[in-house]
């Protein structure tokens, strides 16, 4: 399956693939990780992640041309990244489409969903 125009289907695909692969993919450069403004909440940042490098790579253009898909092990994402993102009051985007549109999640809610899919 590839990403669709349906954000809920893309999110479900994210959960399934991440569970199977044991990693998430973000966009990283020498200056840090790609971040976007929320489309839902004013003055809120969102860190987008994808379930595989194939879906992440097309976003490495324009302002993000200097980024490249970089894997984060699921265990580190669950135990370190998401709690830290929650403390920083940022959101997580999952499997955003070509227009950088998709679901935005509170980090601890996403952690709960990912842990449920592991059961």
C-alpha atoms as a printed R data frame, in Angstrom:
    type eleno elety resid chain resno      x      y      z
1   ATOM     1    CA   UNK     A     1  0.000  0.000  0.000
2   ATOM     2    CA   UNK     A     2  1.099  3.553 -0.636
3   ATOM     3    CA   UNK     A     3 -0.156  6.741  0.958
4   ATOM     4    CA   UNK     A     4 -3.619  7.924 -0.037
5   ATOM     5    CA   UNK     A     5 -5.658 11.095  0.378
6   ATOM     6    CA   UNK     A     6 -7.306  9.513  3.443
7   ATOM     7    CA   UNK     A     7 -5.399 10.621  6.580
8   ATOM     8    CA   UNK     A     8 -7.065  7.962  8.759
9   ATOM     9    CA   UNK     A     9 -6.054  5.169  6.377
10  ATOM    10    CA   UNK     A    10 -2.522  6.581  6.225
11  ATOM    11    CA   UNK     A    11 -2.355  6.603 10.027
12  ATOM    12    CA   UNK     A    12 -3.598  3.014 10.275
13  ATOM    13    CA   UNK     A    13 -0.959  2.043  7.699
14  ATOM    14    CA   UNK     A    14  1.666  3.871  9.807
15  ATOM    15    CA   UNK     A    15  0.739  1.868 12.920
16  ATOM    16    CA   UNK     A    16  0.797 -1.435 11.052
17  ATOM    17    CA   UNK     A    17  4.096 -0.851  9.255
18  ATOM    18    CA   UNK     A    18  5.889  0.562 12.294
19  ATOM    19    CA   UNK     A    19  4.820 -2.449 14.339
20  ATOM    20    CA   UNK     A    20  6.176 -4.790 11.663
21  ATOM    21    CA   UNK     A    21  9.444 -2.965 10.961
22  ATOM    22    CA   UNK     A    22 10.281 -1.769 14.477
23  ATOM    23    CA   UNK     A    23 11.221  1.707 13.294
24  ATOM    24    CA   UNK     A    24  9.857  5.081 12.239
25  ATOM    25    CA   UNK     A    25 11.328  7.453  9.681
26  ATOM    26    CA   UNK     A    26 11.817 11.179 10.082
27  ATOM    27    CA   UNK     A    27 13.675 13.748  8.013
28  ATOM    28    CA   UNK     A    28 17.043 14.771  9.417
29  ATOM    29    CA   UNK     A    29 19.745 17.219  8.359
30  ATOM    30    CA   UNK     A    30 22.952 18.440  9.935
31  ATOM    31    CA   UNK     A    31 20.874 21.075 11.751
32  ATOM    32    CA   UNK     A    32 18.265 18.695 13.212
33  ATOM    33    CA   UNK     A    33 14.910 17.154 12.387
34  ATOM    34    CA   UNK     A    34 12.274 18.511 10.014
35  ATOM    35    CA   UNK     A    35  9.406 20.264 11.738
36  ATOM    36    CA   UNK     A    36  6.271 21.957 10.441
37  ATOM    37    CA   UNK     A    37  3.602 24.251 11.791
38  ATOM    38    CA   UNK     A    38  0.405 22.530 12.808
39  ATOM    39    CA   UNK     A    39 -2.509 22.750 10.429
40  ATOM    40    CA   UNK     A    40 -4.871 22.305 13.376
41  ATOM    41    CA   UNK     A    41 -3.429 24.243 16.315
42  ATOM    42    CA   UNK     A    42 -2.050 27.776 16.308
43  ATOM    43    CA   UNK     A    43  1.545 28.233 17.523
44  ATOM    44    CA   UNK     A    44  2.135 24.472 17.672
45  ATOM    45    CA   UNK     A    45  4.931 22.556 15.975
46  ATOM    46    CA   UNK     A    46  4.577 19.088 14.452
47  ATOM    47    CA   UNK     A    47  7.363 16.606 13.805
48  ATOM    48    CA   UNK     A    48  6.340 14.427 10.849
49  ATOM    49    CA   UNK     A    49  7.241 10.741 10.753
50  ATOM    50    CA   UNK     A    50  6.591  8.041  8.205
51  ATOM    51    CA   UNK     A    51  6.486  4.285  8.385
52  ATOM    52    CA   UNK     A    52  9.134  3.813  5.697
53  ATOM    53    CA   UNK     A    53 11.814  5.766  3.821
54  ATOM    54    CA   UNK     A    54  9.958  5.467  0.502
55  ATOM    55    CA   UNK     A    55  7.091  7.626  1.778
56  ATOM    56    CA   UNK     A    56  9.429 10.043  3.600
57  ATOM    57    CA   UNK     A    57 11.883 10.682  0.734
58  ATOM    58    CA   UNK     A    58  9.563 12.667 -1.603
59  ATOM    59    CA   UNK     A    59  9.381 15.402  1.046
60  ATOM    60    CA   UNK     A    60 13.120 16.144  0.732
61  ATOM    61    CA   UNK     A    61 12.559 19.041 -1.670
62  ATOM    62    CA   UNK     A    62 12.206 22.804 -1.427
63  ATOM    63    CA   UNK     A    63 12.770 23.993  2.142
64  ATOM    64    CA   UNK     A    64 13.522 20.407  3.141
65  ATOM    65    CA   UNK     A    65 15.929 19.614  0.283
66  ATOM    66    CA   UNK     A    66 18.857 19.286  2.710
67  ATOM    67    CA   UNK     A    67 17.058 16.635  4.793
68  ATOM    68    CA   UNK     A    68 17.194 12.891  4.292
69  ATOM    69    CA   UNK     A    69 15.047 10.033  5.608
70  ATOM    70    CA   UNK     A    70 16.515  8.728  8.850
71  ATOM    71    CA   UNK     A    71 15.317  5.759 10.890
72  ATOM    72    CA   UNK     A    72 14.535  5.871 14.597
73  ATOM    73    CA   UNK     A    73 14.165  2.518 16.384
74  ATOM    74    CA   UNK     A    74 10.614  2.046 17.656
75  ATOM    75    CA   UNK     A    75 11.786  1.331 21.216
76  ATOM    76    CA   UNK     A    76 13.680  4.651 21.359
77  ATOM    77    CA   UNK     A    77 10.737  6.441 19.737
78  ATOM    78    CA   UNK     A    78  8.346  5.073 22.385
79  ATOM    79    CA   UNK     A    79 10.585  5.422 25.438
80  ATOM    80    CA   UNK     A    80 12.591  8.583 24.694
81  ATOM    81    CA   UNK     A    81 11.258 10.592 21.769
82  ATOM    82    CA   UNK     A    82  7.534 10.645 22.460
83  ATOM    83    CA   UNK     A    83  7.838 11.465 26.200
84  ATOM    84    CA   UNK     A    84 10.296 14.249 25.324
85  ATOM    85    CA   UNK     A    85  8.011 15.608 22.632
86  ATOM    86    CA   UNK     A    86  5.155 15.615 25.125
87  ATOM    87    CA   UNK     A    87  7.269 17.636 27.560
88  ATOM    88    CA   UNK     A    88  8.090 20.060 24.736
89  ATOM    89    CA   UNK     A    89  4.360 20.421 23.898
90  ATOM    90    CA   UNK     A    90  4.795 19.487 20.235
91  ATOM    91    CA   UNK     A    91  2.741 17.116 18.098
92  ATOM    92    CA   UNK     A    92  3.600 14.166 15.872
93  ATOM    93    CA   UNK     A    93  2.410 13.839 12.288
94  ATOM    94    CA   UNK     A    94  2.007 10.341 10.867
95  ATOM    95    CA   UNK     A    95  2.417  9.325  7.228
96  ATOM    96    CA   UNK     A    96  1.721 12.771  5.810
97  ATOM    97    CA   UNK     A    97  0.848 12.843  2.128
98  ATOM    98    CA   UNK     A    98  2.537 14.762 -0.692
99  ATOM    99    CA   UNK     A    99  0.924 18.033  0.459
100 ATOM   100    CA   UNK     A   100  2.253 17.508  4.009
101 ATOM   101    CA   UNK     A   101 -1.272 16.871  5.140
102 ATOM   102    CA   UNK     A   102 -2.265 14.217  7.621
103 ATOM   103    CA   UNK     A   103 -3.138 13.424 11.177
104 ATOM   104    CA   UNK     A   104 -1.487 15.182 14.113
105 ATOM   105    CA   UNK     A   105 -1.214 13.412 17.465
106 ATOM   106    CA   UNK     A   106 -0.356 14.184 21.042
107 ATOM   107    CA   UNK     A   107  2.878 12.200 21.556
108 ATOM   108    CA   UNK     A   108  1.644 10.120 24.506
109 ATOM   109    CA   UNK     A   109 -1.582  9.242 22.667
110 ATOM   110    CA   UNK     A   110  0.470  8.008 19.719
111 ATOM   111    CA   UNK     A   111  2.662  6.013 22.114
112 ATOM   112    CA   UNK     A   112 -0.460  4.355 23.523
113 ATOM   113    CA   UNK     A   113 -1.680  3.479 20.031
114 ATOM   114    CA   UNK     A   114  1.679  2.014 19.053
115 ATOM   115    CA   UNK     A   115  1.821 -0.073 22.202
116 ATOM   116    CA   UNK     A   116 -1.709 -1.371 21.535
117 ATOM   117    CA   UNK     A   117 -0.682 -2.513 18.064
118 ATOM   118    CA   UNK     A   118  2.218 -4.447 19.583
119 ATOM   119    CA   UNK     A   119 -0.077 -6.586 21.739
